[in-house]
Amino acid sequence: MMPDKQFTFQPNRAFKKDYDKLFKEDPLQANMLLLMCEIADEKGTVFHNHTKEEVIDELMDLMKARFNDVEEYAL
């Protein structure tokens, strides 16, 4: 059995344009979108079998780890 291929998020021009537009309106929301895209698998799934509270806690931890400032431009 072959190991699963690692999915790496590569933002394209359309994503960057959408990110830039969203960033001007709400930097925190734009960076949350970026984080979700980075941690999603190739099917777009982020979390499996987690409660809402677990997901929120995990996302908060990941945001703190990923961004020096959650409202700073990250692309």
C-alpha positions, 0 to 999 in steps of 0.5 A: 500500500502506498502512503497518502500523498501530502496535500499542499495548499498553493493559492492561485491568483483568484484566491489571492484576489479574494483574500486581498478583498476580504482582508481589506474588509476583515483581516481576521476573517481573511486569515481564518480562511487562509488557515482553513485552506492550509489545513484542509485535505485534498477533499476540503475536509478540515476536522473529522468527528469533533464537537463544535467546542473542540473545533473552536479550541483547535482553530484558536490554537492553530491561529495563534501558532500560524500567525504572529498577529492574526490581523497581519497580512499573510500572503 
